[in-house]
Amino acid sequence: MNHSNLAHIKSSKFSEQSEETTMNITLREAIIQRVTDKNDDELTGIIEDSVGGAEQVLPGLGVLFEIIWQHSEKSAQSQMVTALKEHLA
């Protein structure tokens, strides 16, 4: 499967004025929608339940990590890279 196939998921089908319409959202958008407006405890629970879990949760963790990375200072990014490097050795 290529990346573009994985990037889109079909969401709920609904009927509007006798016409069937399919709403397409990206996987990234679906994951972000799932965690939007969660409080700290809920976000922590989502992350803790996902870490070490089934492989299907890995894209979600990737999206969450992407958000963390994009909004982290360079020093925090460096710490994350160092931690990763130490645990891969």
Secondary structure, 3 states (H helix, E strand, C coil): CCHHHHHEEEEEEEEECCEEEEEEEEHHHHHHHHHCCCCHHHHHHHHHHHCCCCHHHHHHHHHHHHHHHHCCCHHHHHHHHHHHHHHHC
